[in-house]
């Protein structure tokens, strides 16, 4: 081939001109985009909650969103970020799914939520491009042996995982960190029927009085010429010990009946069977 073109230089020039002509003819047909189109696989759900702290947003917004979105078809993962005055949840769809139908299912699921606080403003949903998982980190503890727990409880393990998450999010190149394989954290009250009868109470009465004395609600913002101050009622118990000390009945002589007098309060998870062993 080299010997042929060396002996026939005109043929090489003709071939070069042919390539140039083909390039010029094909140039208008080349698809060009200043901002390339990226397939959408994620939705950002933003729920404004004026006057609420980040902790309140997590309890009142994020948990409700997570429960409502359970069971959505082609839902690969979801995570919620609680900030002051706003909660933002990101949901990711499997690539095999129909994104338009997925968006409709998510909107319909959020519309069914009926336990948002009355102060919550109209939520919005925004589409976002695809992201890619980088690394998975397992936070483990020792398994109990011969009835002796040599490691952390599941509640303590989740608290440790939350600390790891906060530490990782401080890195400027890590925008998203998700916790998996923990079901919903809850404080469970188990009341004795004999104790309820002794103090003349029913389960319904106990539930009403516990709800009335376990409240955390934003009351708004006090605006002054110097600064704006958030005002809220903060009387929600976050530990088993605090909940067990809630007074549900008082006598005429100043004696009190607490949750601890009626039963037990356990710090646990919604589904005990959701565990992974290594």
C-alpha positions as CSV (number, residue, x, y, z in Angstrom):
1,X,0.0,0.0,0.0
2,X,2.8,2.4,0.9
3,X,4.7,1.5,-2.3
4,X,1.6,2.1,-4.4
5,X,1.0,5.6,-3.0
6,X,4.7,6.4,-3.3
7,X,4.6,5.5,-7.0
8,X,1.2,7.3,-7.6
9,X,1.2,10.5,-5.5
10,X,-1.8,11.8,-7.4
11,X,-3.9,8.9,-6.1
12,X,-3.0,9.9,-2.5
13,X,-4.1,13.5,-3.1
14,X,-7.4,12.4,-4.7
15,X,-8.1,10.1,-1.7
16,X,-7.3,12.9,0.7
17,X,-9.7,15.3,-1.2
18,X,-12.3,12.6,-1.1
19,X,-12.1,12.4,2.7
20,X,-12.3,16.1,3.0
21,X,-15.4,16.3,0.8
22,X,-17.1,13.5,2.8
23,X,-16.3,15.4,6.0
24,X,-17.8,18.6,4.7
25,X,-20.9,16.9,3.5
26,X,-21.4,15.1,6.8
27,X,-20.7,18.1,9.0
28,X,-24.2,19.6,8.9
29,X,-25.7,16.2,9.9
30,X,-23.6,15.8,13.1
31,X,-25.8,16.2,16.2
32,X,-24.4,18.9,18.4
33,X,-25.7,20.1,21.8
34,X,-24.3,22.8,24.0
35,X,-25.9,21.1,27.0
36,X,-26.2,17.4,26.3
37,X,-29.5,15.8,27.2
38,X,-29.2,13.5,30.2
39,X,-31.7,10.8,31.0
40,X,-33.7,11.5,34.1
41,X,-33.8,9.0,36.9
42,X,-34.3,11.0,40.1
43,X,-36.8,13.4,41.6
44,X,-36.3,16.0,44.3
45,X,-39.3,16.5,46.6
46,X,-39.1,19.8,48.5
47,X,-41.5,20.4,51.4
48,X,-41.4,23.9,53.1
49,X,-42.1,23.9,56.8
50,X,-41.7,27.5,58.0
51,X,-40.5,28.0,61.6
52,X,-39.5,24.4,62.1
53,X,-36.1,23.2,63.2
54,X,-34.1,20.5,61.3
55,X,-35.0,18.0,64.0
56,X,-38.7,18.8,63.7
57,X,-38.5,18.5,59.9
58,X,-37.0,15.1,60.2
59,X,-39.7,13.8,62.5
60,X,-42.7,15.5,60.8
61,X,-41.8,15.6,57.1
62,X,-39.1,13.0,56.3
63,X,-40.7,10.1,58.1
64,X,-44.1,10.8,56.5
65,X,-42.5,11.0,53.0
66,X,-40.6,7.7,53.6
67,X,-43.8,5.9,54.7
68,X,-45.9,7.2,51.8
69,X,-43.3,6.2,49.1
70,X,-42.9,2.6,50.3
71,X,-44.1,0.3,47.5
72,X,-43.7,2.6,44.5
73,X,-42.9,0.6,41.4
74,X,-39.3,0.8,40.1
75,X,-38.2,2.7,43.2
76,X,-34.5,1.9,43.7
77,X,-33.7,4.2,46.7
78,X,-34.8,7.2,48.6
79,X,-33.2,9.5,51.2
80,X,-34.3,12.7,53.0
81,X,-32.4,15.7,54.1
82,X,-33.9,17.7,57.0
83,X,-32.9,21.4,57.2
84,X,-34.3,24.3,59.1
85,X,-37.7,25.3,57.5
86,X,-37.5,22.7,54.8
87,X,-37.3,19.0,54.1
88,X,-35.9,17.6,50.8
89,X,-36.3,14.0,49.7
90,X,-34.6,12.5,46.7
91,X,-36.0,9.3,45.1
92,X,-34.2,7.3,42.4
93,X,-35.8,5.1,39.8
94,X,-34.4,1.9,38.3
95,X,-33.4,2.5,34.7
96,X,-35.8,-0.1,33.4
97,X,-38.8,2.0,34.6
98,X,-40.9,4.6,32.8
99,X,-39.9,7.9,34.3
100,X,-43.1,9.7,33.5
101,X,-45.2,7.0,35.2
102,X,-42.7,6.9,38.1
103,X,-43.2,10.7,38.6
104,X,-47.0,10.3,38.5
105,X,-46.8,7.5,41.1
106,X,-44.7,9.6,43.4
107,X,-47.0,12.6,43.1
108,X,-50.0,10.5,43.8
109,X,-48.3,8.9,46.9
110,X,-47.5,12.3,48.3
111,X,-51.0,13.5,47.8
112,X,-52.3,10.7,50.1
113,X,-50.3,12.1,53.1
114,X,-52.7,13.4,55.6
115,X,-50.5,13.9,58.7
116,X,-48.3,16.8,57.5
117,X,-48.5,19.7,60.1
118,X,-50.9,22.5,59.2
119,X,-47.9,24.9,58.9
120,X,-46.5,23.0,55.9
121,X,-46.6,24.9,52.6
122,X,-47.2,23.6,49.1
123,X,-44.6,21.0,48.2
124,X,-42.8,20.8,44.8
125,X,-41.1,18.1,42.7
126,X,-38.1,18.7,40.5
127,X,-36.4,16.3,38.1
128,X,-32.7,15.6,38.4
129,X,-30.1,13.8,36.4
130,X,-28.7,10.4,37.1
131,X,-26.0,9.9,39.8
132,X,-23.7,6.9,40.3
133,X,-22.9,5.0,43.5
134,X,-19.2,5.2,44.4
135,X,-18.7,3.1,47.5
136,X,-20.6,1.2,50.2
137,X,-19.4,1.2,53.8
138,X,-20.7,-1.4,56.3
139,X,-20.9,-0.4,60.0
140,X,-21.0,-3.6,62.0
141,X,-21.1,-4.8,65.6
142,X,-20.4,-8.1,67.4
143,X,-23.3,-10.6,67.6
144,X,-24.5,-11.6,71.1
145,X,-23.1,-14.9,72.2
146,X,-24.4,-17.1,75.1
147,X,-26.9,-14.4,76.1
148,X,-24.1,-11.8,76.4
149,X,-24.1,-8.8,74.1
150,X,-20.4,-8.0,73.3
151,X,-21.2,-5.2,70.9
152,X,-23.6,-2.4,70.3
153,X,-27.4,-2.6,70.3
154,X,-29.2,-1.9,67.0
155,X,-30.3,1.5,68.3
156,X,-26.6,2.4,69.2
157,X,-25.5,1.0,65.9
158,X,-27.8,3.3,64.0
159,X,-26.6,6.2,66.1
160,X,-23.1,5.4,65.2
161,X,-24.0,5.1,61.5
162,X,-25.6,8.6,61.7
163,X,-22.4,10.0,63.1
164,X,-20.4,8.4,60.2
165,X,-22.9,9.9,57.8
166,X,-22.5,13.4,59.2
167,X,-18.7,13.1,59.1
168,X,-18.8,12.0,55.4
169,X,-21.1,14.8,54.4
170,X,-18.6,17.3,55.7
171,X,-16.4,16.4,52.8
172,X,-16.9,18.9,49.9
173,X,-16.8,16.1,47.3
174,X,-19.5,14.0,49.0
175,X,-23.0,15.4,48.3
176,X,-25.1,12.3,49.2
177,X,-24.7,9.7,51.9
178,X,-27.5,7.2,52.6
179,X,-28.3,4.8,55.4
180,X,-29.8,1.5,54.5
181,X,-31.1,-1.7,56.2
182,X,-32.7,0.0,59.2
183,X,-36.4,0.0,59.6
184,X,-38.3,2.9,61.2
185,X,-37.0,3.9,64.6
186,X,-39.7,4.1,67.3
187,X,-40.4,4.2,71.1
188,X,-42.9,1.5,71.9
189,X,-45.1,1.7,75.0
190,X,-46.4,-1.6,76.4
191,X,-49.0,-1.0,79.1
192,X,-50.2,-3.6,81.6
193,X,-54.0,-4.2,81.6
194,X,-54.0,-4.7,85.4
195,X,-52.2,-1.4,85.9
196,X,-54.6,0.4,83.6
197,X,-57.6,-0.9,85.6
198,X,-55.9,0.0,88.9
199,X,-55.7,3.6,87.9
200,X,-59.0,3.7,86.0
201,X,-57.6,4.3,82.6
202,X,-58.1,2.7,79.1
203,X,-55.7,2.4,76.3
204,X,-57.5,5.1,74.4
205,X,-57.3,7.5,77.3
206,X,-53.6,6.7,77.8
207,X,-52.9,7.4,74.1
208,X,-54.8,10.7,74.2
209,X,-53.0,12.0,77.3
210,X,-49.6,10.8,76.0
211,X,-50.2,12.6,72.7
212,X,-51.3,15.8,74.4
213,X,-48.1,15.9,76.5
214,X,-45.6,14.8,73.8
215,X,-45.8,17.8,71.4
216,X,-43.3,19.8,69.3
217,X,-44.8,22.4,67.0
218,X,-43.5,25.6,65.4
219,X,-45.6,28.7,66.4
220,X,-44.1,31.0,63.8
221,X,-41.5,33.7,63.7
222,X,-41.3,36.8,65.9
223,X,-40.1,39.6,63.6
224,X,-38.4,42.6,65.1
225,X,-36.3,45.5,63.7
226,X,-33.1,43.8,65.0
227,X,-33.7,40.1,64.3
228,X,-36.2,37.4,63.6
229,X,-36.8,34.8,66.3
230,X,-38.4,31.4,65.8
231,X,-40.9,30.4,68.4
232,X,-42.0,26.8,68.9
233,X,-43.3,24.4,71.5
234,X,-40.6,21.8,72.3
235,X,-42.0,19.1,74.6
236,X,-41.4,16.0,72.6
237,X,-39.7,13.0,74.3
238,X,-36.9,11.5,72.2
239,X,-35.7,8.7,74.5
240,X,-37.3,5.8,76.4
241,X,-36.4,7.3,79.8
242,X,-38.0,10.7,78.9
243,X,-41.1,9.0,77.6
244,X,-41.4,6.8,80.7
245,X,-41.4,9.9,82.9
246,X,-44.4,11.5,81.2
247,X,-47.2,12.2,83.7
248,X,-50.6,10.8,82.4
249,X,-52.7,11.3,85.6
250,X,-52.5,13.4,88.8
251,X,-54.2,12.8,92.1
252,X,-55.8,15.4,94.5
253,X,-52.9,15.1,96.9
254,X,-50.2,15.8,94.3
255,X,-49.3,12.2,93.5
256,X,-48.6,11.5,89.8
257,X,-49.1,8.4,87.6
258,X,-46.4,8.1,85.0
259,X,-46.0,5.9,81.9
260,X,-43.4,3.8,83.9
261,X,-46.1,3.0,86.4
262,X,-48.4,1.5,83.7
263,X,-45.9,-0.6,81.7
264,X,-42.6,-0.4,79.8
265,X,-41.1,1.8,77.2
266,X,-38.7,0.1,74.7
267,X,-36.4,1.8,72.3
268,X,-36.6,-0.4,69.2
269,X,-37.4,-0.5,65.4
270,X,-40.6,-1.0,63.6
271,X,-39.5,-4.4,62.1
272,X,-37.2,-6.4,64.3
273,X,-36.5,-8.9,61.5
274,X,-34.7,-6.3,59.3
275,X,-31.1,-7.2,60.0
276,X,-28.0,-8.2,58.1
277,X,-25.3,-10.5,59.5
278,X,-21.7,-10.7,58.3
